Amino acid sequence: MTRRPATRSRRAAALAGLAATCLVLAGCTGDDGGGSRFEVPALGPADVDVDTPALRRATEAAGVEDCPEVAPDATAVPGGLPDVTLPCFGGGGSVDLSGLRGPMVISVWAAWCGPCREEMPQLQAFHERYGDEVALLGIDFQDVQTDEAMDLIEETGATYPQVADPSAAIDGAEPFPRLAGIPFLAFVDADGVVTHREFVIIDSPEQLADLASEHLGVDL
C-alpha cells in the first residue's frame, strides 16, 4: 500500500477531530428502532498504522484479547461476511472477515461516536458473561486517531478482540449496509451466515443476550 505524505495524514487527523467536534455539538441523528446514533463523518481513505509498538504495549496492558484466527480452509459463504481483510488493532495477524464462523456478534464502533462510548461497557459485560458461548469482535471504524481509540478501549475496560477499519472497507460491503451511522451490530451463526443486522445501542448485557439468543439460536 502506498503511504500518504505526512502532511496529508495530519490533514485527515485534523478533519476527523473537527468532524467529531461537530457531531458532539450537533448531537445524535437517525432512529432505526434502537435509538439515536452518530453520523459517520465524511472522510476519505486513510493510511493509519494500527500496529505500532505503543499500541502493542497499550493493548497488552489493557488485556485486550488476540484477534480470532481464521481456519486456513475457510472460504466465503453465501450470506456471510464480506471478503475483506482487516488488521488486528494493536498488533497480531490480520483477519479475513469472510472466514469467520460464529456464533459471533460483531460491533462496529469508533472513538468519535458518543453512543459507542456508553455501549462498550455493556458489550464488555456481555463478553465476560457469555464469551464462551458467543464470541464478540469489535471493528474500530473510520478512526484516524488511534490514540483516541485506544483511550476509549482503556476507559471502557473492553478486552474483547478488536480489528481496525480506518479506510471504511466494510462500508456498503454486503451484508454490511452503508454505515450512515453507528453503533451497528451484525450476528454471525456457526456456518458463517449473517443472520441479523441492526443499528442499535446496547444498554445492558441482557439486551444483547436476548438478541443473540433470538438471532443465533443459542440459549443464554
C-alpha positions as CSV (number, residue, x, y, z in Angstrom):
1,M,0.0,0.0,0.0
2,T,1.3,3.4,-0.9
3,R,1.8,5.6,2.2
4,R,0.4,9.0,2.1
5,P,2.6,12.0,2.8
6,A,2.7,13.1,6.4
7,T,1.0,16.4,5.7
8,R,-2.0,14.6,4.2
9,S,-2.2,12.3,7.2
10,R,-2.1,15.2,9.6
11,R,-4.9,16.9,7.5
12,A,-7.0,13.7,7.8
13,A,-6.5,13.6,11.5
14,A,-7.4,17.3,11.8
15,L,-10.6,16.7,9.8
16,A,-11.5,13.7,11.9
17,G,-11.1,15.9,15.0
18,L,-13.3,18.6,13.5
19,A,-15.9,16.1,12.5
20,A,-16.0,14.6,16.0
21,T,-16.4,18.1,17.5
22,C,-19.2,18.9,15.1
23,L,-21.0,15.7,16.0
24,V,-20.8,16.5,19.7
25,L,-22.3,19.9,19.0
26,A,-24.9,18.7,16.6
27,G,-26.0,15.7,18.7
28,C,-27.1,12.3,17.5
29,T,-29.1,11.6,14.4
30,G,-31.2,8.8,13.0
31,D,-33.5,6.4,14.5
32,D,-33.8,2.8,13.4
33,G,-35.7,1.3,16.3
34,G,-32.6,1.2,18.5
35,G,-32.4,4.9,19.5
36,S,-30.2,7.7,18.2
37,R,-26.9,7.0,16.6
38,F,-23.9,9.1,15.5
39,E,-23.5,10.0,11.8
40,V,-20.3,8.8,10.2
41,P,-18.0,11.8,9.2
42,A,-17.4,12.1,5.5
43,L,-13.7,11.2,5.3
44,G,-11.8,9.6,2.5
45,P,-9.5,6.5,2.9
46,A,-6.8,6.9,5.5
47,D,-3.4,5.2,5.8
48,V,-3.3,4.6,9.5
49,D,-0.9,2.3,11.3
50,V,-2.7,0.3,14.0
51,D,0.3,-1.9,14.8
52,T,2.8,0.4,16.4
53,P,5.0,-0.5,19.4
54,A,3.0,1.9,21.6
55,L,-0.3,0.4,20.6
56,R,1.0,-3.1,21.2
57,R,2.1,-2.2,24.7
58,A,-1.2,-0.4,25.4
59,T,-3.4,-3.3,24.2
60,E,-1.3,-5.8,26.1
61,A,-1.6,-3.7,29.3
62,A,-5.3,-3.3,28.8
63,G,-5.7,-7.1,28.5
64,V,-7.2,-6.9,25.0
65,E,-7.6,-10.4,23.7
66,D,-5.9,-11.7,20.5
67,C,-7.9,-11.4,17.3
68,P,-9.7,-14.6,16.2
69,E,-7.8,-17.0,13.9
70,V,-9.5,-17.9,10.7
71,A,-9.1,-21.6,9.6
72,P,-6.8,-21.9,6.5
73,D,-9.6,-23.7,4.5
74,A,-12.3,-21.2,5.5
75,T,-13.9,-19.5,2.5
76,A,-16.7,-17.0,1.9
77,V,-20.2,-18.4,2.2
78,P,-23.5,-17.0,0.7
79,G,-25.0,-14.5,3.1
80,G,-21.7,-14.4,5.1
81,L,-19.3,-11.6,5.9
82,P,-17.6,-9.8,3.0
83,D,-14.2,-10.8,1.6
84,V,-12.5,-8.0,3.5
85,T,-9.2,-8.4,5.5
86,L,-8.7,-6.1,8.4
87,P,-5.6,-5.6,10.6
88,C,-5.8,-6.5,14.3
89,F,-5.9,-3.4,16.4
90,G,-2.7,-3.2,18.4
91,G,-0.8,-6.0,16.5
92,G,-1.3,-9.6,15.6
93,G,-2.5,-11.3,12.4
94,S,-4.9,-9.8,10.1
95,V,-8.5,-11.2,10.0
96,D,-10.3,-12.2,6.8
97,L,-13.9,-11.5,7.8
98,S,-15.3,-13.9,5.2
99,G,-13.7,-16.8,7.0
100,L,-15.1,-16.1,10.5
101,R,-17.6,-18.5,12.0
102,G,-19.9,-18.0,14.9
103,P,-21.8,-17.9,17.0
104,M,-20.4,-14.3,17.0
105,V,-21.5,-10.7,17.4
106,I,-19.7,-8.0,15.6
107,S,-19.8,-4.5,16.9
108,V,-18.9,-1.5,14.7
109,W,-17.8,1.5,16.8
110,A,-15.5,4.5,16.7
111,A,-13.9,6.8,19.2
112,W,-15.8,9.8,17.8
113,C,-19.2,8.0,18.4
114,G,-20.8,9.1,21.7
115,P,-23.3,6.2,21.9
116,C,-20.4,3.8,21.4
117,R,-18.7,5.1,24.5
118,E,-21.9,4.4,26.5
119,E,-22.4,1.0,24.9
120,M,-18.9,-0.6,25.2
121,P,-19.1,-1.3,28.9
122,Q,-22.3,-3.2,28.3
123,L,-20.7,-5.2,25.5
124,Q,-17.8,-6.0,27.8
125,A,-20.2,-7.2,30.5
126,F,-21.8,-9.5,27.8
127,H,-18.3,-10.7,26.8
128,E,-17.4,-11.6,30.4
129,R,-20.7,-13.5,31.0
130,Y,-21.2,-15.2,27.7
131,G,-17.9,-15.0,25.8
132,D,-17.5,-18.8,25.9
133,E,-20.8,-19.3,24.1
134,V,-20.9,-16.3,21.8
135,A,-17.7,-14.6,20.6
136,L,-17.6,-10.8,20.4
137,L,-15.5,-8.9,17.9
138,G,-15.2,-5.1,17.6
139,I,-14.5,-3.2,14.4
140,D,-13.0,0.2,15.0
141,F,-14.5,2.1,12.1
142,Q,-13.0,5.1,10.2
143,D,-10.8,6.2,13.2
144,V,-7.7,8.0,12.0
145,Q,-6.7,8.9,15.6
146,T,-5.6,5.6,17.1
147,D,-4.6,7.1,20.4
148,E,-8.2,8.2,21.0
149,A,-9.5,4.7,20.0
150,M,-7.0,3.2,22.5
151,D,-8.1,5.6,25.2
152,L,-11.7,4.6,24.7
153,I,-10.8,0.9,24.9
154,E,-8.9,1.5,28.2
155,E,-11.6,3.8,29.7
156,T,-14.4,1.3,29.0
157,G,-12.4,-1.8,30.1
158,A,-13.1,-3.5,26.8
159,T,-11.0,-6.7,26.5
160,Y,-12.8,-8.4,23.6
161,P,-10.8,-8.6,20.3
162,Q,-10.6,-5.6,18.0
163,V,-9.8,-5.2,14.3
164,A,-9.4,-1.8,12.6
165,D,-11.1,-0.4,9.5
166,P,-9.7,3.2,9.2
167,S,-10.4,3.2,5.4
168,A,-14.1,2.1,5.8
169,A,-13.6,-1.0,3.7
170,I,-16.7,-2.6,5.2
171,D,-18.9,0.3,4.4
172,G,-21.5,-1.0,1.9
173,A,-19.7,-4.3,1.5
174,E,-22.6,-6.8,1.7
175,P,-24.0,-7.8,4.1
176,F,-22.9,-4.5,5.7
177,P,-25.1,-1.6,4.7
178,R,-23.9,1.9,4.0
179,L,-22.9,2.9,7.5
180,A,-24.5,6.3,7.7
181,G,-24.4,6.0,11.5
182,I,-23.1,3.8,14.2
183,P,-23.1,1.8,16.5
184,F,-24.0,-1.2,14.4
185,L,-24.3,-4.9,15.2
186,A,-24.1,-8.0,13.0
187,F,-24.8,-11.5,14.1
188,V,-22.9,-14.4,12.6
189,D,-24.0,-18.1,13.0
190,A,-21.9,-21.2,13.2
191,D,-22.0,-21.6,9.4
192,G,-20.7,-18.0,8.9
193,V,-24.1,-16.6,7.7
194,V,-25.1,-13.2,8.9
195,T,-28.5,-13.8,10.4
196,H,-29.3,-10.3,11.6
197,R,-28.0,-6.7,11.2
198,E,-29.2,-3.8,13.3
199,F,-28.4,-0.2,14.1
200,V,-28.9,-0.4,17.8
201,I,-27.4,1.0,21.1
202,I,-27.0,-1.8,23.7
203,D,-27.8,-0.5,27.2
204,S,-27.4,-3.8,29.1
205,P,-25.7,-7.2,28.6
206,E,-29.2,-8.8,29.0
207,Q,-30.4,-6.9,25.9
208,L,-27.6,-8.3,23.8
209,A,-28.0,-11.8,25.3
210,D,-31.7,-11.7,24.2
211,L,-30.7,-10.6,20.7
212,A,-28.1,-13.3,20.5
213,S,-30.5,-15.9,21.6
214,E,-33.1,-14.8,19.1
215,H,-30.8,-14.5,16.1
216,L,-28.1,-17.1,16.7
217,G,-30.2,-19.8,18.3
218,V,-28.1,-20.0,21.4
219,D,-29.5,-20.5,24.9
220,L,-28.0,-17.7,27.1
